Every structure is written in C-alpha cells, then in structure tokens.
Amino acid sequence: MAYDIRLVKIVTGEMVIGKWGEDGQTINDPAILQTVPSEQGVQMMMLPFGYPFEQDISGELDTKHVLYNYQKCPEELKDKYMEAVSNLTLSSGGLGGGLGGMGGGSGIIK
C-alpha cells in the first residue's frame, strides 16, 4: 500500500512529516523534524510528535493546524520516515540487499 507522505509546517512553527489521511482531515503517525547544528553543518533529526512522553511514531494530527504544505518532500526523507514508522530498513534497490547508507529505524533518525 502506497502512502501519501507529506511534509508540512504547523501553526506552532514545527516541521512535521506524516501520512496524509484519506479523508484529508488528519495526518497519521506524525513525526517532528528538527535541525541540529553539527561540525559538518546542519543535520535533520526525526522525533515522534509526542516526544519525550511517547517513544513511538503514532497518533494523528488534525490538518486544521497545517500552516504550509511543502510541494515536494525529498524521497530520502520519506524513506527515513517509513523506516522509523515500520522499524524496517528500506533497500536502495536491486537484490544485493545493500542498505545504501541508510541507518536503522531506531525512532530517532540522524
């Protein structure tokens, strides 16, 4: 099943990625994206929306809180999100089973 995964900015200013509901009224399994400064520049960190009280990416967010809907969500970000939600590592293609530089689905993605 293919999910409609979208990247949005909500009224609190947070960037959220999640599965757009079929009814168009909810974002299912929302995760927050935060930028973290590092020696290499800036990295993105993905956290459950309910963090630190919830450790799993679950729940739903009403779309009435969406301020901006990004037109494009990078495929790598969608892959990382699906890994975090499903706790499975997505292959970069082919039958070689390579991870393609992807990390594990620990819930916190760097």
N, C-alpha and C positions, 0 to 999 in steps of 0.2 A: 504494500500500500504506500503510495507516494503522499507525503505530507506537504502542505503549503506552509513552508517555514518562512517567517518574515522577521525582519529587523525593524524595530520601532523605537521611538523616543516617547516616553510617557510624561505626563504633566509634572512629575517630580524631577525631571531632567535626566532620569536614568535611561540607558540604552538597554532594551530588552529584546531577546530573541525567543521565539516560541512557535508552536504550531497554531496556525490560524484556524479557528473553529469553522465548521461547515456552515453554521448559521451566520457567520460574520460578526458575531457579538462577543466572542471570547478568544483569548489567547491561551491555549492549553500548554501545560508544562513550561511555564516561563522561566527564563534564566537571565540574570543581570550580567552585562558586560562592563567591566571596569578597566580603565587604563592604569598601568603600573609603570612608573619610571624605572629604568634599569641602565646598566652600563652600556648596553647596545642600543639604547634609545628608549622606546616605549613598547611594552608588551600588553596584550589583552588577557584579562583573566575572566573566566566564566564561573559564576556562582549561582546556586539555587536562589530564586527570588525570595524565599523565606529565610535565607541565611542570616544569622548564625543559628536560628532555632530549628530550622529544617535542613537536613543534610542531603535530601534527595530533590531532584528537579521534578516537581509535581505541582498540582493545583491549577488554578485558572485565574486569569486577569480579564476584567471587562474592557472591551475595546473603547468604551467611552472615555477612558483615561489616556488614550493614544493622542499625542500631540502631532507626531510626524511619522509617516510610514516611508522608510527608505525604499527607493525604487529597485535597488539591487542589493542583494545580500551575497557576499563572497562565498563561493562553493566550499572553500576550505573551512570557513566559519560554520556553514551548515553541516559539514561532515563532523567537525569537532562537537557541535551541539548534539547530533544524533548519537555519537559515541558516548557522550556524557549521559544522555537520557536512557540509552539502551544498555549501557555497560558492555558494549561490543566495540571492537576495533574494526573500522571500515578499511578495506584494502584499497590501494590506489589503482587497482585494475590488474588484469592478467591473472594467470593461475599460479604465479610464483609465490603468492602468499605474503609478499613483502608488505611492510607497514607504511612504506612511503614517507617515513619521517614523522608519522603520526604518533602521538602519545596515547597512553591508556585512558580509559574512561573512569577516572578517579572521582569525578564530580567537580573538581577544580582543575580547569584546563589552563595551561600556560603556553 
